[in-house]
Amino acid sequence: MTHRSLYIAWALLVALSFGSTALSASGIWAQWPIVAGVAVMALAWQKARIILADYMGLQRAPRWRRGFDVCLTGLCLLMLALYAAPLVL
């Protein structure tokens, strides 16, 4: 892992953090809470994937990365379902 790739990963994490901050400050929660929840969860999912791949070195272990991706996706979908359940029902 080079310093350049770490800087790129860091810049992506900062950009995704700004995106989720802008989304939460925009007031979209009042109009479309489920859409906002999906967007925030997608941003968090991508940030977690960057951290796992670039900072924890899972780029060099594709099978482990796939396993973590599956578990992370399942966890994010579960949290999204738990968030959306009271809004839908």
QUICOR-V445756 format. One record per backbone hydrogen bond with DSSP energy under -0.5 kcal/mol. NH is the residue of the N-H (numbers start at 1). CO is the residue of the C=O. If there is no record, write none. Layout:
NH	CO
NH	CO
//
This chain:
6	2
7	3
8	4
9	5
10	6
11	7
12	8
13	9
14	10
15	11
16	12
17	13
18	14
19	15
20	16
21	17
22	18
23	19
24	20
25	21
26	22
28	23
30	27
31	27
32	28
36	32
37	33
38	34
39	35
40	36
41	37
42	38
43	39
44	40
45	41
46	42
47	43
48	44
49	45
50	46
51	47
52	48
53	49
54	50
55	50
55	51
56	51
58	52
59	53
60	57
61	58
65	61
66	62
67	63
68	64
69	65
70	66
71	67
72	68
73	69
74	70
75	71
76	72
77	73
78	74
79	75
80	76
81	77
82	78
83	79
84	80
85	81
86	82
88	84
89	85
//
